[in-house]
Amino acid sequence: MFVRNCLRAGDYLVPIPYGIPVTLEYDDGKLRKIYKYYDDEKQVVSTEELKLYSELEGVVKKIPIKVGRTWVRGVLYSGYHAKCGGYVPTDVMADLSEDILVKKNYRFYAVDVLSNSTAFHGAGPVRQWLKMAGFTIILGQLVPAKIDQKVFDLMWDNKYPFEYPLMTYYFIWRSSDTLIVNTFLLQEVCKSVSKYLTEDGLLRGKVSCETGNVIDLDYYQIYKYNIHKGVTFIMNANHVVYSSCQDKQSGITCSVCGKRYVPTRFCHCDDPHCLSLKFRAANNLLSAFNAHPISFDKYKKLVKDKEIICVGDVLNTDDYLDYILETSLYSILRSLIDIDVVRNDDVITSFVNYCNNNVDSLKYYMDNPDRAAIDFGLDEDKYFELLDWFRDKQNVQDAVNVIDNPRYNAAYVNKLFDGPPIFRDKKIYITGKFKHGNTNDIISIFNSYGAETTNTFDTDVNCVVIGDMLENIDGHSVKYARNMNIPIFSEKDMFDRYDIDTDIQQNLQ
């Protein structure tokens, strides 16, 4: 953003509103020429324009400096917005120039002065001289030590007499230097608007403009500024800041579920169960069953055709009817629960283990999360997000729909590969953070050798394996196991003793 890249603490800043930037040239104190723009970009106005501009309010014809040449820079302002596309003010100058010839209601506001006979040092002397010479000046501000977009907005809130943030240039006084920065406002006239959904369920729009440009926007901006055919809008960087249509809208209708909602930034349906938001979950679910992903276009068509009514229905579509539905209960939950809701995989793994990896037990406690918290003695802070997810009955129903699928093998044991049953009838307790993966990964590795693996300590475990990352270790359980003479292994010792890394490599190949 401009405020972070261009401004420094202590700068004196004067913004130039949407209008015609001009430079008045005085020779021996008398107004002789008027230019459009500033410095090297100056273009002298025609004789007709010079006569008109000279008579406008705020234009001073004589100044106190009677020797040499003096230039006063500023803007002719009326509040008029051009009705064509392009960068402001350069690409819309023809329209602005025509307007001033017709309406003649523009006023000159001065910003800066230069002279080849008098030196001005800093914003203070410049502004004092301009006021003394009879010019109307524009509000300026001293840039504070800490500046961000919010602070920048507050600097002008209810103080800037023009339209904020329609600022076309910034004059910046920094020590003895004066900088002029173009903000490159882009103005367009809408020809048509089309909507589309992203894979994350975000609603966006493509605005086709009279200039031929197509601008891709978050639909919230289109909604907020009511951009439709014939509307002129202005953008600062990638954000709309002005629209010629001031009519407010009362909301929009989701094209997928039909619900009416009021868009917010990063526009999407506000029903968390809307299928417009479930594409990622659908593919996560397919991945859990080692099925190939579904394309977004195919997913949208199946939703539109009512072949997918809930996320689990994707497993019953034609492309996946031949798949054997074998995966762990953990994998089903992990695929359905967004990572932004529950980040910690171990929370889900532990919950499934508390349910003894039993389908009926899991279904009961998903439907009764408060009972689960009591029966399992769950840490509310650690399990809050998961339990809260279960409290939404639609979430539970989505999980149950998958688990109750007639093709799902409920007896499936979470395995990474089919290894020799060297840990058959053995119960292994794991704790800590492992180099070989998350808790579910480690469970699947040991289960591959016939073990019953858990991250919930019980007195009937046959051994303890501690992750080599030496983080999140349940020291109390380890101490208890040591007192009971239960064998305790590090991750490296366990994997080296049974040459597990070799088995993993061979089987994955």
Helices and strands as residue ranges (DSSP letters): H 2-5, E 12-17, E 20-27, E 30-36, G 39-41, E 43-44, H 47-54, E 69-77, E 86-88, H 93-103, E 107-115, H 123-132, E 141-142, H 149-156, E 167-174, E 177-182, E 185-197, E 203-209, E 214-218, H 219-224, E 232-236, E 239-243, E 252-253, E 260-261, G 275-277, H 279-288, H 296-304, G 311-316, G 318-320, H 329-336, H 345-354, H 359-367, H 369-375, H 380-391, H 393-403, E 427-431, H 439-447, E 452-454, E 463-466, H 475-483, E 488-490, H 491-497, H 500-508
